[in-house]
Amino acid sequence: MSTPRMITPLLSTLRCLAALMALTLSFTVSAADGQMQRIPTRTGVVVPTWWLKQDNAPATLVLLSGGAGTIGPLDASGWPKAGNFLIRSGKLFAARGYNLAMVAKPSDVEGLDPVFRIDARHIEDLHKVLVHLKEQSSAPIWLVSTSQSTISTVAMAIAERDSGLISGIVLTSSMTNFKTPGAVPKQALDQIKLPVLVMHHERDSCDSCRPYEVHWIMRGLKNAPVKKLIMVNGGENPTGDPCDAFHYHGYIGMEKEAVGIITDWIRQPAN
């Protein structure tokens, strides 16, 4: 009589393992559906964008890389492999069930800089990308940015304030130094009427993204219906330049936690 009692939990465990394997396989297949698209924007210009659509996605997350705006070549599994915090965390965002769009630099420039990120050409490029993405999925679009791309996100949120294309924005490791062209606190933040999450690392020692200046962003968001500042202090083993992706500036060693904070807040924005 003791044998059945031993077999039953074993069978239950095997069923659970089989279900877990099926779920993992399902996610792997879904992730493999991602593809690089070349979206026409201005005359003769395309913006390469890696796109992943998922069933019942609560939102489309448009991940804007910092620095020069590159997302890197694709790795063996077909994912962009740039070291940027948002791009290297792509699989973590996808595991939360969101559509993903990783937007690269336009074809007519070698790289993005703060001046170009507030230029009308950049705004037009991103507008065309968002229109294209809306045609791919009706899910609400959120711009998620880090470091230099926070300049782009704020400029877009202001330019698109009446278009209805953007449902909310996330600013991580924001460009706060007032000497930087287009620095987030210098832009017309009072024109933004969208939910805004601001996340910053307490130990970010990049001179362009100084934590003590983040309060200027929150003060400027006078008309955001919901806004939240989250200062984090996790991670480990920072390396390289303090402004690089593998330092606290890029949430090194705490990617999963950082992605969880972002995606949880997008699902339910609150002050």
Secondary structure, DSSP 4 states (H G I P E B T S, - for coil): -HHHHHHHHHHHHHHHHHHHHHHHHHHHHHHTT-EEEEEE-STT-EEEEEEE--TT-S-EEEEE-STT-----B-TTS-B---SHHHHTHHHHHHTT-EEEEE---TT-S---TTGGGSHHHHHHHHHHHHHHHHH--SPEEEEEETTHHHHHHHHHHHTTTTS-EEEEEEES----TTSTT-GGGS-GGG--S-EEEEEETT---TTS-GGGTHHHHHH-TT-SSEEEEEE-------S-TTSTTSGGGTTT-HHHHHHHHHHHHHS---
